[in-house]
Amino acid sequence: MAKNRKILTYLVGIVMMLASILVPCGAVSAFTVSPQDQEYVLTPGQTVTGEVKAFNPSDAGEDFYYVVEAVPYSVSDDGKYSPGFDAMNDHTDIVNWVTISDGDESGAEEVHGVLRPGEEGKAYYTITVPKDAKGGGQYFGVRVKTDAEATRKASSNDTVAIKEVLGIVSLVYVEVSGDIVVKGEIMDNNIPSFVLTPPISASFVVKNEGNTHAKISYGMQVLPLFSDEEVYTTEEDMGSSYVLPGATRMITQSWDNSPVVGAFRVRQTVYYDSTDNEPSVTEKIVIICPIWLIFIIVFVIFALIFYFVARAKARKKAAKSKSNQN
């Protein structure tokens, strides 16, 4: 009996040691551009103006000299959905329809400005859709980057190293009215059955075969094994992502506060382009079991087997000894 208590004490000690969790440090504030994206439905011949805000945080410690420009926006067709801001195609003609301004009535290809630490600035873009524009999706980004020349001029050192800020882009999605084709599918709606480390994540792949962007809506529900009382849900605040025409994109969502150990029913619901359509729904039982717990379970199983085998042998030996005495 004392031996069993000693084994149990060792097991508890191992569990306490392996269950410790390290918490990563938070991120530092940085130069930002907002909004992340904007969407319009425009008709041929229509003109619209939008704005983009840039913020230089107060702890930046230096003035930020910048250039604002319109750049074509496309994504890679290798399944990774990597953004690109250089290549032109049938869906980036819009970059030629855009002018940029700092608030004046006249627009240009780019505008220059400076933001002191703690200041916020605005730039404006104007889209003028040609009257003969074809129907379908058109995409560009409003990019804010370092104005290296102005930064050097403001410095007393002509050879000053320029800390460049590149690729900070506010994306603009435009659907030009006309012959619109909405076509696509949800593929690989996947939830893993076994998770070694939290969080519980689910993923799906979207293929857009139309000629305009699709706005995908998706949500996750987590329920106990034997109850319909939700542990976690995003039904009231579903996620959304754009998928450009001709592109394939994998999207992942997670329950960030998943416990270290547990078993749940997880349901993922995905709508293609509109919540009025029939969704793609997948539900699975998901078990969270970290690798250290698997080792402990295996260890306990082998320990119990060893214990019962040893006990059986001891009884057999005692019975044989008693028989010999008789």
C-alpha positions as CSV (number, residue, x, y, z in Angstrom):
1,M,0.0,0.0,0.0
2,A,2.8,2.4,0.9
3,K,4.5,1.5,-2.4
4,N,1.3,2.5,-4.3
5,R,1.2,5.9,-2.5
6,K,4.8,6.5,-3.5
7,I,4.1,5.8,-7.2
8,L,1.1,8.2,-7.0
9,T,3.2,10.9,-5.5
10,Y,5.7,10.6,-8.3
11,L,3.0,10.8,-10.9
12,V,1.4,14.0,-9.4
13,G,4.9,15.6,-9.3
14,I,5.4,14.9,-13.0
15,V,2.0,16.3,-13.9
16,M,2.7,19.5,-11.9
17,M,6.0,20.0,-13.6
18,L,4.9,19.4,-17.1
19,A,1.7,21.4,-16.9
20,S,3.5,24.8,-16.5
21,I,2.7,27.3,-19.3
22,L,4.9,30.1,-20.6
23,V,3.2,33.4,-21.6
24,P,4.8,35.3,-24.5
25,C,5.5,39.0,-24.3
26,G,3.2,41.5,-26.0
27,A,4.0,43.5,-29.2
28,V,5.3,47.1,-29.3
29,S,3.2,49.8,-30.9
30,A,4.2,50.8,-34.5
31,F,3.3,53.0,-37.4
32,T,-0.2,52.1,-38.7
33,V,-2.5,52.7,-41.6
34,S,-6.3,52.4,-41.5
35,P,-8.8,51.1,-42.5
36,Q,-7.4,47.7,-43.5
37,D,-9.8,47.4,-46.4
38,Q,-12.8,49.2,-48.0
39,E,-15.4,47.9,-50.5
40,Y,-17.4,49.7,-53.2
41,V,-20.0,48.7,-55.8
42,L,-19.6,51.3,-58.7
43,T,-21.2,51.8,-62.1
44,P,-19.3,52.7,-65.3
45,G,-18.8,56.5,-65.3
46,Q,-19.2,56.9,-61.6
47,T,-16.7,58.8,-59.4
48,V,-16.1,58.2,-55.7
49,T,-13.6,59.5,-53.1
50,G,-12.3,57.7,-50.0
51,E,-9.8,58.4,-47.3
52,V,-6.9,56.6,-45.6
53,K,-5.5,57.5,-42.2
54,A,-1.8,57.1,-41.1
55,F,-0.7,57.3,-37.5
56,N,2.8,57.9,-36.2
57,P,2.8,56.7,-32.5
58,S,4.0,59.1,-29.8
59,D,6.8,56.8,-28.8
60,A,8.2,56.7,-32.3
61,G,10.8,59.3,-31.3
62,E,11.2,60.8,-34.8
63,D,9.3,62.5,-37.6
64,F,8.0,60.2,-40.4
65,Y,8.3,61.5,-44.0
66,Y,6.0,59.5,-46.2
67,V,4.7,59.0,-49.8
68,V,1.2,57.8,-50.5
69,E,0.5,56.1,-53.8
70,A,-2.0,53.7,-55.5
71,V,-0.6,50.3,-56.4
72,P,-2.2,47.2,-58.1
73,Y,-3.4,44.5,-55.7
74,S,-3.3,40.8,-56.7
75,V,-2.6,37.5,-55.0
76,S,-0.5,34.5,-55.9
77,D,-2.2,31.5,-57.6
78,D,-0.1,28.9,-55.7
79,G,-2.7,28.3,-53.0
80,K,-0.8,30.4,-50.4
81,Y,-2.7,33.6,-51.2
82,S,0.4,35.8,-50.9
83,P,-0.4,39.5,-51.7
84,G,1.5,41.3,-54.5
85,F,1.5,45.0,-55.3
86,D,3.4,45.2,-58.6
87,A,1.8,42.9,-61.2
88,M,-1.0,44.2,-63.5
89,N,-3.8,42.0,-64.8
90,D,-7.5,42.3,-65.9
91,H,-8.5,43.0,-62.3
92,T,-6.0,45.7,-61.5
93,D,-6.8,48.2,-64.3
94,I,-8.4,50.3,-61.6
95,V,-5.0,51.6,-60.6
96,N,-5.0,53.7,-63.7
97,W,-8.4,55.2,-62.7
98,V,-7.1,56.5,-59.3
99,T,-5.6,59.8,-58.2
100,I,-4.3,60.6,-54.8
101,S,-4.5,63.9,-52.9
102,D,-3.9,65.4,-49.5
103,G,-7.2,67.3,-49.4
104,D,-6.7,69.6,-52.4
105,E,-9.2,69.4,-55.2
106,S,-6.5,68.4,-57.7
107,G,-5.2,64.8,-57.6
108,A,-1.9,63.2,-58.6
109,E,-0.2,59.9,-58.8
110,E,1.3,60.3,-55.3
111,V,1.4,62.8,-52.4
112,H,4.1,63.5,-49.9
113,G,3.8,64.5,-46.2
114,V,5.3,64.3,-42.7
115,L,3.9,63.1,-39.4
116,R,5.4,64.2,-36.0
117,P,5.3,61.6,-33.2
118,G,1.7,61.3,-32.0
119,E,0.2,62.8,-35.1
120,E,-2.4,61.4,-37.5
121,G,-2.6,62.3,-41.2
122,K,-5.1,61.7,-44.0
123,A,-4.8,61.0,-47.7
124,Y,-7.6,60.8,-50.2
125,Y,-8.1,58.7,-53.3
126,T,-10.5,59.4,-56.1
127,I,-11.8,56.6,-58.3
128,T,-13.2,57.5,-61.7
129,V,-14.6,54.5,-63.5
130,P,-14.4,54.7,-67.3
131,K,-17.8,54.7,-69.1
132,D,-16.7,51.6,-71.1
133,A,-15.4,49.6,-68.1
134,K,-16.2,45.9,-68.1
135,G,-18.2,44.4,-65.2
136,G,-16.3,42.5,-62.5
137,G,-13.9,43.0,-59.7
138,Q,-11.1,45.6,-59.6
139,Y,-8.5,45.9,-56.9
140,F,-5.8,48.3,-55.7
141,G,-4.0,49.3,-52.5
142,V,-3.3,52.7,-51.1
143,R,0.3,52.3,-50.0
144,V,2.2,54.4,-47.4
145,K,5.9,54.2,-47.5
146,T,9.0,56.1,-46.3
147,D,9.9,59.2,-48.4
148,A,13.7,58.6,-48.4
149,E,14.6,61.8,-50.2
150,A,12.7,64.0,-47.8
151,T,14.1,62.2,-44.8
152,R,17.6,62.8,-46.0
153,K,17.0,66.4,-46.7
154,A,15.6,66.8,-43.1
155,S,18.7,65.3,-41.7
156,S,22.0,67.1,-41.2
157,N,23.8,64.0,-42.2
158,D,23.6,63.3,-46.0
159,T,24.6,59.7,-45.4
160,V,22.0,59.0,-42.7
161,A,20.6,55.4,-42.8
162,I,16.9,55.5,-43.8
163,K,14.7,53.2,-41.7
164,E,12.1,52.4,-44.4
165,V,8.5,51.5,-43.8
166,L,7.3,49.5,-46.8
167,G,4.2,47.5,-47.6
168,I,1.8,49.2,-45.3
169,V,-1.3,49.1,-47.5
170,S,-5.0,49.8,-47.2
171,L,-6.8,47.5,-49.6
172,V,-9.7,48.7,-51.8
173,Y,-12.2,46.2,-53.3
174,V,-14.4,47.5,-56.1
175,E,-17.1,45.7,-58.0
176,V,-17.9,47.4,-61.3
177,S,-21.6,46.8,-62.3
178,G,-22.2,44.8,-65.4
179,D,-21.8,41.2,-66.4
180,I,-21.1,39.8,-62.9
181,V,-20.3,36.1,-62.4
182,V,-20.5,34.7,-58.9
183,K,-19.2,31.2,-58.8
184,G,-17.1,29.3,-56.3
185,E,-17.0,26.5,-53.8
186,I,-16.0,25.6,-50.2
187,M,-13.5,22.7,-50.2
188,D,-11.8,20.8,-47.3
189,N,-14.0,22.0,-44.5
190,N,-11.7,20.4,-41.9
191,I,-11.7,20.0,-38.1
192,P,-8.9,17.8,-36.6
193,S,-10.2,15.0,-34.3
194,F,-7.1,15.1,-32.1
195,V,-5.1,18.1,-30.9
196,L,-1.8,17.8,-29.0
197,T,-1.6,21.5,-28.0
198,P,-4.3,24.2,-27.8
199,P,-5.9,26.1,-29.3
200,I,-8.5,24.1,-31.2
201,S,-8.4,25.3,-34.8
202,A,-10.6,24.6,-37.9
203,S,-9.8,25.4,-41.5
204,F,-11.4,25.4,-44.9
205,V,-10.4,26.2,-48.5
206,V,-12.3,28.5,-50.8
207,K,-12.0,28.5,-54.6
208,N,-13.4,31.6,-56.4
209,E,-14.2,30.8,-60.1
210,G,-16.2,34.0,-60.7
211,N,-15.1,37.4,-62.0
212,T,-15.5,39.4,-58.8
213,H,-14.4,39.0,-55.2
214,A,-16.3,36.8,-52.7
215,K,-16.8,37.8,-49.1
216,I,-16.7,34.6,-47.1
217,S,-18.4,34.4,-43.7
218,Y,-17.5,31.7,-41.2
219,G,-18.1,30.8,-37.6
220,M,-17.2,28.2,-35.0
221,Q,-19.2,26.6,-32.2
222,V,-17.8,24.5,-29.3
223,L,-20.1,22.4,-27.2
224,P,-19.7,19.8,-24.4
225,L,-19.9,16.1,-25.5
226,F,-23.3,15.6,-23.9
227,S,-24.9,19.0,-23.9
228,D,-26.0,21.7,-26.3
229,E,-24.9,24.5,-24.0
230,E,-22.2,26.4,-25.9
231,V,-18.7,26.7,-24.4
232,Y,-17.6,29.1,-27.2
233,T,-19.3,30.5,-30.3
234,T,-18.8,33.2,-33.0
235,E,-22.4,32.9,-34.4
236,E,-23.2,36.5,-33.4
237,D,-19.9,37.9,-34.6
238,M,-18.9,35.7,-37.6
239,G,-15.5,36.2,-39.2
240,S,-15.2,37.3,-42.8
241,S,-12.5,37.3,-45.5
242,Y,-12.3,38.3,-49.1
243,V,-11.2,35.9,-51.9
244,L,-10.2,37.5,-55.2
245,P,-11.4,36.1,-58.6
246,G,-9.4,33.1,-59.8
247,A,-7.8,32.6,-56.4
248,T,-7.8,29.7,-53.9
249,R,-7.5,30.6,-50.3
250,M,-7.2,28.6,-47.0
251,I,-8.7,30.2,-44.0
252,T,-8.2,29.2,-40.4
253,Q,-10.2,30.1,-37.2
254,S,-9.4,29.1,-33.6
255,W,-10.8,29.0,-30.1
256,D,-7.9,30.9,-28.5
257,N,-8.9,30.1,-24.9
258,S,-9.0,26.3,-25.4
259,P,-8.1,24.4,-22.3
260,V,-5.0,22.3,-22.1
261,V,-7.0,19.1,-21.8
262,G,-10.6,18.3,-22.8
263,A,-13.1,16.7,-25.2
264,F,-15.7,18.8,-27.2
265,R,-18.0,18.8,-30.1
266,V,-16.8,21.4,-32.6
267,R,-18.9,22.7,-35.5
268,Q,-17.6,24.9,-38.3
269,T,-20.1,26.8,-40.6
270,V,-18.9,28.5,-43.8
271,Y,-21.0,30.7,-46.1
272,Y,-19.8,31.5,-49.7
273,D,-20.4,35.2,-50.5
274,S,-23.8,35.5,-48.7
275,T,-25.4,34.1,-45.5
276,D,-28.6,33.6,-47.6
277,N,-26.9,30.6,-49.3
278,E,-26.7,27.1,-48.0
279,P,-23.6,26.9,-45.7
280,S,-21.0,24.2,-45.6
281,V,-21.1,22.6,-42.2
282,T,-18.7,20.2,-40.5
283,E,-19.0,18.8,-36.9
284,K,-16.5,16.5,-35.1
285,I,-15.6,15.4,-31.6
286,V,-12.2,16.9,-30.8
287,I,-9.9,15.7,-28.0
288,I,-7.2,17.9,-26.6
289,C,-4.5,15.7,-25.1
290,P,-0.9,17.1,-24.8
291,I,2.0,14.9,-25.5
292,W,3.2,14.9,-21.9
293,L,-0.2,13.6,-20.8
294,I,0.0,10.8,-23.4
295,F,3.3,9.8,-21.9
296,I,1.8,9.9,-18.4
297,I,-1.2,7.8,-19.4
298,V,1.1,5.2,-21.1
299,F,3.3,5.2,-18.1
300,V,0.4,4.7,-15.7
301,I,-1.0,1.9,-17.9
302,F,2.3,0.1,-18.0
303,A,2.7,0.7,-14.2
304,L,-0.7,-0.8,-13.5
305,I,0.0,-3.8,-15.8
306,F,3.3,-4.3,-14.0
307,Y,1.6,-4.0,-10.6
308,F,-1.2,-6.6,-11.4
309,V,1.2,-9.0,-13.0
310,A,3.6,-8.8,-10.1
311,R,0.7,-9.2,-7.7
312,A,-0.6,-12.2,-9.6
313,K,2.9,-13.8,-9.5
314,A,3.2,-13.1,-5.8
315,R,-0.2,-14.8,-5.1
316,K,0.8,-17.7,-7.2
317,K,4.1,-18.0,-5.4
318,A,2.4,-17.8,-2.0
319,A,-0.1,-20.4,-3.0
320,K,2.6,-22.7,-4.2
321,S,4.6,-22.2,-1.0
322,K,1.5,-23.0,1.1
323,S,0.9,-26.1,-0.9
324,N,4.5,-27.3,-0.4
325,Q,4.2,-26.8,3.4
326,N,1.1,-28.9,3.5
